Structure formats: C-alpha cells, structure tokens
Amino acid sequence: MSEDGTEDRVNENGENGEGGRTGGGGMGSASGGPVRVLVVDDQELIREGIASLLGIQPGLTVVGTARDGEDAVRRALALEPDVILMDVRMPGVDGVEAVTILRRRMPRCRIVMLTTFDDEEYIVQALAAGAAGYLLKDLPAADLADAVRLANAGVTQLDSSVMGRLASMLARADRSAPVPAEGGQAGEDEGGGGVLTGREIEVLRLVAGGSTNREIASRLFLSEGTVKNHISRILGRLGLRDRTQAAIYARDHGLL
C-alpha cells in the first residue's frame, strides 16, 4: 500500500504492478489488456469496497484509488486509467471540477460519475463537464462492472432515476417554468432576470447570511471554485454588482 492510501504499484513503464486488483478475461482496453480503472471517493470504506468488488470482475484491473478530486487528477495522470469512477460531492476539489480538469488533460479517459446524489444540477454540471455517464451507488457489482466496460467502449450511461430527473427538467423547460429566485412567480423583475436554480438559491441564502466562500463550500460539499462560479452566475442573472446587493435582494425577496 502506498503512502497516500492506495493499493497500487506502478512500474517504470506505467503499467499496474502486483498491488493492483485484476479480474479474469473479458472486454479489455484499447491496448488489448484489461480495462484499467481508478476509483475516486472521499469515504475510504466505500472507495475500497468498490475497488475490491471490481477487482474480481472479468476484464477489469483496479489500478488505484483516490480520496478527492485533487488526488484523482494526480493519480490519473500517473496511472493513465481507461475509466475513472468519480464521486460527485467531495471536499476540496469536487467531482465535477475534477472531470473538467481531466477531460482537458486526458481526453481519451472515460469518466463515469458514481454517487448517491441524483440532484439535477449535479447531473447537468457533470455531463456538461464531459462525464461519460452518471450512475448511482446502489448498482450490483456485476452491473457496475458492465458499466465500466461499456464506458470504455464509448457508451454513455445514465441511471434510470437520472433519466427521470432529466426528463422532468426538460418538461419544465418546455413549459417555461424555471425556478424563480424569490420562490414566487417566474419571470423577470426589477433585479434582472430573477431566475435561479435550486442550488443557486441555496448559495444566495448563505451569502446573504454572511457566509464566506469557504464556509459555503464546506456546508454544501462543493469546491471554493464552484461556489465562486455560482456567485458569479447569481450576480449576472440578477443584475447585481456585489455580495451586499445580493444580500439585499435575498432579504427583499423573502429568502432569509
């Protein structure tokens, strides 16, 4: 086991050593060997459990694990996996931010979100960042192994509940009924566009309550960079200049 808690060893050619967990034959990577998998989750028990389950599945090799998005980027660049199973909510660099970085630096790597959260905003952000799928953690081991093989083959997969969320979101969009910032009627108001997502409303409430970006990130399990992006979108959509105006807007529209 390496110093950072992963169980892989990489030789000088970048291939997985005897510390990796490998199953038997089956659909392999483009190089002809087993599909190389990196498992990313901030909870050690879940992370190691998924790695152990996949390690005995045919055609898969778990080359390592990572505890957060920053660790995932570092491990992925070193290990060059074919597929990464990425949690969404993690401290520091979250899953969506890690996907954005890795898709830019490792465009051939397929990244599948594996999480307990089917929040619409997470789904949209992950897919927009370039994730090759969005699955929930209640999958049986054999189905998860199949999902990894399909991701490696270029097939994008969505959990059935995720599909339902997306369908509902599209239906609402067709009806032109997005979530209004003030919790009342949708549409424009004196503050600008006036339409925010549910997560943006959460962030706005915390900003208005005096929370710093770091405190908001910790409260909502986001990275500080993601929080900054949310705040920028909030200010832009509402036509506001700064956090003070955002706090006033939240007070005037009953969000406190």
C-alpha positions in Angstrom: 0.0 0.0 0.0 1.4 3.4 -0.9 1.8 6.3 1.5 -1.4 8.0 0.2 -3.6 5.0 1.0 -3.9 3.5 -2.4 -3.0 -0.2 -3.0 -1.4 0.0 -6.5 2.2 -0.1 -7.5 3.2 1.2 -10.9 6.4 0.0 -12.7 8.6 2.2 -14.8 6.5 1.6 -17.9 3.4 2.9 -16.2 1.7 -0.5 -16.0 0.0 -1.8 -12.9 2.2 -3.9 -10.7 1.3 -6.8 -8.4 -0.5 -4.4 -6.0 -3.4 -3.9 -8.5 -6.6 -5.9 -8.3 -7.3 -7.8 -11.5 -10.2 -10.0 -12.7 -10.1 -12.6 -15.4 -10.7 -12.2 -19.1 -13.4 -10.2 -20.8 -13.8 -6.9 -22.7 -10.5 -5.1 -22.4 -8.9 -1.8 -23.1 -7.9 -0.4 -26.4 -4.4 -1.7 -25.8 -5.8 -5.3 -25.6 -5.4 -5.8 -21.9 -7.9 -5.5 -19.1 -9.7 -2.2 -18.6 -7.7 0.0 -16.2 -10.0 1.6 -13.5 -9.4 4.3 -11.0 -11.9 4.6 -8.1 -12.5 8.1 -6.6 -14.5 8.6 -3.4 -13.8 10.5 -0.2 -15.1 7.7 2.0 -12.5 5.1 2.5 -14.9 2.2 3.2 -16.9 2.9 0.0 -13.8 3.5 -2.1 -12.0 0.3 -1.1 -15.2 -1.7 -1.2 -15.9 -0.6 -4.8 -12.3 -1.3 -5.7 -12.4 -4.8 -4.2 -15.6 -5.7 -5.9 -14.4 -4.5 -9.3 -11.0 -6.2 -8.8 -12.6 -9.7 -9.0 -14.7 -8.9 -12.1 -13.6 -10.3 -15.5 -11.6 -8.0 -17.8 -11.0 -5.2 -15.2 -7.9 -4.1 -13.3 -8.3 -1.5 -10.5 -5.0 0.4 -10.8 -5.6 2.7 -7.8 -8.0 4.7 -5.7 -8.2 8.5 -4.9 -9.7 10.3 -1.9 -10.8 13.5 -3.6 -10.8 15.4 -6.9 -7.3 16.8 -6.5 -5.9 13.3 -5.6 -7.9 11.9 -8.6 -6.2 14.3 -11.0 -2.7 13.4 -9.7 -3.4 9.7 -9.6 -5.0 9.6 -13.1 -2.1 11.5 -14.7 0.3 9.0 -13.1 -1.6 5.8 -13.7 -3.4 6.6 -17.0 -6.6 4.6 -16.4 -9.1 3.8 -19.2 -12.1 4.6 -16.9 -12.5 6.6 -13.8 -15.4 6.1 -11.4 -15.8 9.5 -9.8 -17.9 10.6 -6.8 -19.6 14.0 -7.0 -19.5 15.5 -3.5 -16.0 15.6 -2.1 -14.1 18.1 0.0 -11.7 20.5 -1.8 -11.9 19.8 -5.5 -15.2 18.1 -6.1 -16.0 15.5 -8.8 -17.4 18.0 -11.4 -14.3 20.2 -11.2 -12.0 17.1 -11.4 -13.9 16.0 -14.5 -13.3 19.4 -16.1 -9.6 19.2 -15.4 -9.2 15.6 -16.5 -11.2 15.9 -19.7 -8.8 18.7 -20.7 -5.6 16.8 -19.8 -6.7 13.2 -20.5 -9.4 13.5 -23.3 -9.3 9.8 -24.1 -10.1 8.7 -20.5 -13.8 7.9 -19.8 -15.1 9.3 -16.5 -18.4 8.0 -15.0 -19.9 9.7 -12.0 -20.8 7.2 -9.3 -22.7 8.8 -6.5 -25.7 8.7 -4.1 -26.9 12.1 -5.3 -29.3 12.4 -8.2 -29.6 16.2 -7.8 -30.5 17.8 -11.2 -27.8 20.4 -11.0 -25.0 17.9 -10.3 -26.2 15.8 -13.2 -26.3 18.7 -15.7 -22.9 20.0 -14.5 -21.2 16.6 -14.7 -22.5 15.9 -18.2 -21.6 19.4 -19.3 -18.1 18.9 -17.9 -17.7 15.8 -20.1 -18.7 12.9 -17.9 -19.4 9.7 -19.8 -22.2 8.7 -17.5 -24.0 9.3 -14.2 -24.8 6.2 -12.1 -26.0 5.7 -8.5 -24.1 3.6 -6.0 -26.9 1.0 -5.5 -25.8 -0.9 -8.6 -25.0 -4.6 -8.1 -21.3 -5.3 -8.6 -21.8 -7.2 -11.9 -23.8 -4.3 -13.3 -21.2 -1.8 -12.3 -18.5 -3.9 -14.0 -20.7 -3.9 -17.1 -21.0 -0.2 -16.9 -17.2 0.2 -16.7 -16.8 -2.0 -19.8 -19.5 -0.1 -21.7 -17.9 3.3 -20.7 -14.6 2.0 -22.0 -16.3 1.1 -25.3 -17.6 4.6 -25.7 -21.2 4.1 -24.4 -22.7 6.9 -22.3 -24.9 5.6 -19.5 -27.4 7.2 -17.2 -29.2 5.7 -14.2 -32.9 5.3 -14.7 -33.7 7.8 -11.9 -31.2 10.2 -13.5 -33.1 9.8 -16.8 -36.3 10.6 -15.0 -34.7 13.8 -13.5 -33.6 15.0 -16.9 -36.9 14.3 -18.4 -38.7 16.2 -15.7 -36.3 19.1 -16.1 -36.8 19.2 -19.9 -40.5 19.1 -19.4 -40.3 22.1 -17.1 -38.1 23.9 -19.6 -40.7 23.3 -22.3 -43.4 24.8 -20.1 -41.1 27.8 -19.5 -41.3 27.4 -15.8 -37.8 27.6 -14.3 -37.2 28.0 -10.5 -37.8 31.7 -9.6 -35.3 33.3 -7.2 -38.0 34.7 -4.9 -40.0 31.4 -4.7 -43.0 33.1 -6.3 -43.8 33.8 -9.9 -41.2 33.0 -12.6 -40.1 35.7 -14.9 -38.2 39.0 -14.8 -38.3 41.5 -12.1 -36.6 44.8 -11.1 -33.4 43.0 -10.1 -32.7 41.4 -13.6 -33.6 38.0 -14.9 -34.7 36.8 -11.5 -34.5 33.1 -12.3 -32.1 30.9 -10.3 -31.6 27.2 -9.9 -32.3 25.5 -6.6 -28.6 25.3 -5.8 -28.1 29.0 -6.7 -30.8 29.8 -4.2 -29.0 27.8 -1.5 -25.8 29.7 -2.2 -27.6 33.1 -2.3 -29.2 32.4 1.1 -25.8 31.6 2.6 -24.2 34.6 1.0 -26.9 36.8 2.5 -26.4 35.2 5.8 -22.7 36.3 5.8 -21.0 33.0 5.0 -17.7 33.1 3.2 -17.0 31.1 0.1 -15.0 28.6 2.1 -17.9 28.2 4.6 -20.4 27.8 1.8 -18.2 25.2 0.1 -18.0 23.2 3.3 -21.7 23.5 4.0 -22.7 22.3 0.5 -19.8 19.9 -0.1 -18.6 22.0 -3.1 -15.1 23.3 -4.0 -14.5 27.0 -3.5 -14.1 27.4 -7.2 -17.6 26.0 -7.8 -19.0 28.4 -5.2 -17.3 31.3 -6.9 -18.9 30.3 -10.2 -22.3 30.0 -8.6 -22.0 33.5 -7.1 -20.8 35.0 -10.5 -23.9 33.4 -12.2 -26.2 34.7 -9.4 -24.9 38.3 -9.7 -25.1 38.1 -13.5 -28.6 36.7 -13.7 -30.0 39.2 -11.1 -28.1 42.2 -12.5 -26.3 42.8 -9.2 -22.8 44.2 -8.6 -21.6 42.5 -5.4 -22.5 40.4 -2.3 -24.0 43.3 -0.5 -26.6 43.8 -3.2 -27.1 40.0 -3.3 -27.9 40.1 0.4 -30.3 42.9 0.0 -32.0 41.1 -2.9 -32.4 37.9 -0.8 -33.9 39.9 2.1 -36.3 41.8 -0.2 -37.5 38.6 -1.8 -38.1 36.6 1.3 -35.1 34.2 1.1 -33.9 34.8 4.6 
